[in-house]
Structure formats: structure tokens, C-alpha cells
């Protein structure tokens, strides 16, 4: 687990305004890059069994929780008669929910301009 507290000072506001599109995004990207570089200097090899087991156990808990949430969502939708889902649409919904619930990045909206069958 790595945490960062970042404090920055803009030295040249003219450059920051005219040479960088979005200052906050630029700083976020630079911070992410620096943290990844720092993390790479501490290999997992030294704690191989403990680190790998912890990562697998954490992922397992995330998946267990996500499966429970998906199961609950399908049950509620069905019991309240909100929507009828055939097996194909159920599979698509389960896949989408699992990606959102288990993913380690922000979700991106997708606009469906057709049907699920095409």
C-alpha cells in the first residue's frame, strides 16, 4: 500500500497557463508516474509469499463482495418487476457490473446506440 501527500507550487504561472492544457490533470499524471517509479524500487521478491498471498486474498474478497452485489441486484430487479432480463441480457449486465465493481480504474460511460443483439 502506497500513499502520497503532494504539495506543489507553480513557479511560472504563465507557462502553467499557456503550455499545459489542464494543470490538475498534468500534476496527477506526473504524480502517478513518480509513485510508480518509486514503487518499482521496492520489488515484491523479498516478501514473495506474504505479498502474493495478501494480494490474492484481497482480490478474492473483492470478487466475493462483487458477486454478492450482482446477485442482490438481479434478485431485486426480478422481484420488484423492474425489468425482464433474458439470459443474454443478464450475462451482459453481470459482466458490466463485475467490471465496474472489481476494476481498479475509474469507469468510463459507454453509450449503446443499438441493441445488445447486434
C-alpha positions in Angstrom: 0.0 0.0 0.0 1.5 3.3 -1.0 0.1 6.7 -0.1 1.2 10.1 -1.3 0.7 13.6 0.1 1.5 16.0 -2.6 2.1 19.8 -2.2 3.1 21.7 -5.3 4.0 25.3 -6.1 3.7 26.7 -9.6 6.9 28.7 -10.3 5.9 30.1 -13.7 2.1 30.8 -13.9 2.5 32.0 -17.5 3.9 28.6 -18.6 1.4 26.7 -16.5 -1.5 28.6 -18.1 -0.4 28.5 -21.7 1.8 25.4 -22.0 -0.3 22.9 -20.0 -3.9 22.1 -21.0 -5.2 21.1 -17.6 -2.8 21.7 -14.7 -4.5 19.4 -12.3 -4.5 16.5 -14.9 -0.8 17.2 -15.6 0.0 17.1 -11.9 -2.0 13.9 -11.4 -0.2 12.2 -14.3 3.2 13.3 -13.1 2.4 12.1 -9.5 1.2 8.7 -10.8 4.4 8.3 -12.7 6.6 9.3 -9.8 4.7 6.9 -7.4 5.0 4.0 -9.9 8.7 4.7 -10.3 9.1 4.8 -6.5 7.1 1.5 -6.1 9.3 -0.2 -8.7 12.3 0.3 -6.5 10.8 -2.0 -3.9 10.4 -5.4 -5.5 8.0 -7.9 -4.2 10.6 -10.7 -4.4 11.8 -10.2 -0.8 8.3 -10.9 0.6 7.1 -13.1 -2.2 4.9 -15.5 -0.2 3.4 -12.9 2.1 2.9 -10.2 -0.6 1.4 -12.6 -3.2 -0.9 -14.2 -0.6 -2.1 -10.8 0.6 -2.8 -9.6 -3.0 -4.7 -12.8 -3.9 -6.7 -12.8 -0.6 -7.6 -9.1 -1.2 -8.7 -9.8 -4.8 -10.7 -12.8 -3.6 -12.6 -10.7 -1.1 -13.3 -8.0 -3.8 -14.7 -10.6 -6.1 -16.8 -12.3 -3.4 -18.3 -8.9 -2.5 -19.0 -8.1 -6.1 -20.7 -11.4 -6.8 -22.9 -10.8 -3.8 -23.8 -7.3 -5.0 -24.6 -8.6 -8.5 -26.7 -11.4 -7.2 -28.6 -9.0 -5.0 -29.2 -6.6 -7.9 -30.5 -9.3 -10.2 -32.8 -10.6 -7.4 -34.2 -7.1 -6.6 -34.8 -6.3 -10.3 -36.6 -9.5 -10.7 -38.7 -9.5 -7.5 -39.8 -5.9 -8.0 -40.7 -6.5 -11.6 -38.5 -3.5 -12.7 -37.2 -5.3 -15.8 -37.3 -8.7 -17.5 -33.9 -9.9 -18.4 -33.3 -12.9 -20.7 -30.1 -14.9 -20.2 -28.1 -12.9 -22.7 -29.0 -9.5 -21.2 -28.4 -11.0 -17.7 -24.9 -12.1 -18.8 -24.2 -8.6 -20.2 -25.4 -7.0 -17.0 -23.3 -9.3 -14.8 -20.2 -8.7 -16.9 -20.7 -4.9 -16.8 -21.3 -4.9 -13.0 -18.3 -7.2 -12.3 -16.0 -4.9 -14.4 -17.3 -1.8 -12.5 -17.2 -3.4 -9.1 -13.8 -5.2 -9.4 -12.0 -2.8 -11.6 -9.1 -0.8 -10.3 -9.7 2.2 -12.5 -12.4 4.8 -12.9 -15.3 3.6 -15.1 -15.9 5.2 -18.5 -19.5 5.6 -19.7 -20.5 3.7 -22.9 -23.4 4.9 -25.0 -25.2 2.0 -26.6 -26.6 3.1 -30.0 -28.0 -0.2 -31.0 -29.3 -3.3 -29.3 -27.5 -5.9 -27.3 -28.2 -8.4 -30.1 -26.1 -6.6 -32.7 
